[in-house]
Amino acid sequence: VHIAALPSLAAGWLPAVFAEFRKAWPGIELNLSDLLSDACIDLVRSGKADFALASTGVSHAGLSTRLVCTDRFYLVCRKDHLLAAEASPTLKKLAPYPFIHMSRNSSVRQALEAALHPQQANTVLEVDQLATAAGMVEAGLGISVVPALTLFHFERKALVTRPLATNGLTRKIYLVRRQEGSLSAAAQALHDLVIATMKARTP
């Protein structure tokens, strides 16, 4: 069974799902591609992956998408930052402060820029990895905004997270699969387990 998933999902709660699946299907080989959304979808389209967990719901020829959860966003900053005193800050309050951005092709960046438009963040660094963003925020180089499902990267003593008071800023997670053909019994079992687990653990 081969699935593709966003890195934040692959590192966060998917290992526990794989462990549960392995107990039920001990003889099945599992393959995981932890990639950004477009690459995940390409693997499904080419038939290399059985299904994908991606952040795009745009219609693709020959593919079906199913919304499995909606991920809200959080401010991440140092405990000694002025914004740490805010229980639920707005994007407008974040604007003046130095900002650590994710790369432009990431689902996190795309969702954030759409919510900010026409306003722009005071970007001081752009990084590819959430762990890198955590390190930069911890060092006091800036603040960042990330989805709830990625917060495990930011569990550091010097950092705090605060839910944003912005209804329009969410990241939707979809399960993407091919429209034609059916999954193998094992792939269908993992498919169903992923959906059930994600619904149960949606923040």
ChimeraX attribute file (.defattr): number of C-alpha atoms within 10 A of each C-alpha:
attribute: neighborCount
match mode: 1-to-1
recipient: residues
	/A:1	20
	/A:2	18
	/A:3	24
	/A:4	29
	/A:5	25
	/A:6	23
	/A:7	19
	/A:8	21
	/A:9	18
	/A:10	20
	/A:11	16
	/A:12	15
	/A:13	17
	/A:14	18
	/A:15	12
	/A:16	13
	/A:17	16
	/A:18	18
	/A:19	12
	/A:20	14
	/A:21	18
	/A:22	15
	/A:23	9
	/A:24	13
	/A:25	14
	/A:26	10
	/A:27	9
	/A:28	12
	/A:29	10
	/A:30	14
	/A:31	12
	/A:32	15
	/A:33	17
	/A:34	19
	/A:35	20
	/A:36	19
	/A:37	22
	/A:38	15
	/A:39	17
	/A:40	24
	/A:41	27
	/A:42	14
	/A:43	20
	/A:44	21
	/A:45	21
	/A:46	10
	/A:47	13
	/A:48	14
	/A:49	22
	/A:50	24
	/A:51	29
	/A:52	30
	/A:53	29
	/A:54	26
	/A:55	27
	/A:56	19
	/A:57	15
	/A:58	10
	/A:59	9
	/A:60	13
	/A:61	9
	/A:62	11
	/A:63	16
	/A:64	17
	/A:65	21
	/A:66	13
	/A:67	16
	/A:68	18
	/A:69	19
	/A:70	18
	/A:71	19
	/A:72	21
	/A:73	27
	/A:74	25
	/A:75	25
	/A:76	26
	/A:77	28
	/A:78	22
	/A:79	15
	/A:80	12
	/A:81	15
	/A:82	10
	/A:83	21
	/A:84	18
	/A:85	12
	/A:86	14
	/A:87	12
	/A:88	16
	/A:89	18
	/A:90	15
	/A:91	19
	/A:92	12
	/A:93	10
	/A:94	18
	/A:95	15
	/A:96	12
	/A:97	17
	/A:98	18
	/A:99	23
	/A:100	24
	/A:101	26
	/A:102	24
	/A:103	15
	/A:104	13
	/A:105	12
	/A:106	18
	/A:107	21
	/A:108	21
	/A:109	17
	/A:110	15
	/A:111	19
	/A:112	23
	/A:113	16
	/A:114	13
	/A:115	17
	/A:116	16
	/A:117	9
	/A:118	7
	/A:119	12
	/A:120	14
	/A:121	20
	/A:122	16
	/A:123	17
	/A:124	13
	/A:125	15
	/A:126	15
	/A:127	14
	/A:128	13
	/A:129	14
	/A:130	21
	/A:131	14
	/A:132	15
	/A:133	27
	/A:134	23
	/A:135	15
	/A:136	19
	/A:137	22
	/A:138	21
	/A:139	13
	/A:140	15
	/A:141	18
	/A:142	23
	/A:143	26
	/A:144	24
	/A:145	25
	/A:146	28
	/A:147	22
	/A:148	20
	/A:149	21
	/A:150	20
	/A:151	19
	/A:152	14
	/A:153	18
	/A:154	21
	/A:155	11
	/A:156	12
	/A:157	9
	/A:158	14
	/A:159	21
	/A:160	20
	/A:161	23
	/A:162	18
	/A:163	19
	/A:164	20
	/A:165	16
	/A:166	16
	/A:167	10
	/A:168	13
	/A:169	20
	/A:170	19
	/A:171	22
	/A:172	17
	/A:173	23
	/A:174	22
	/A:175	23
	/A:176	27
	/A:177	26
	/A:178	22
	/A:179	12
	/A:180	9
	/A:181	7
	/A:182	11
	/A:183	16
	/A:184	11
	/A:185	10
	/A:186	17
	/A:187	19
	/A:188	15
	/A:189	15
	/A:190	26
	/A:191	19
	/A:192	11
	/A:193	16
	/A:194	20
	/A:195	17
	/A:196	13
	/A:197	15
	/A:198	17
	/A:199	13
	/A:200	10
	/A:201	10
	/A:202	13
	/A:203	12
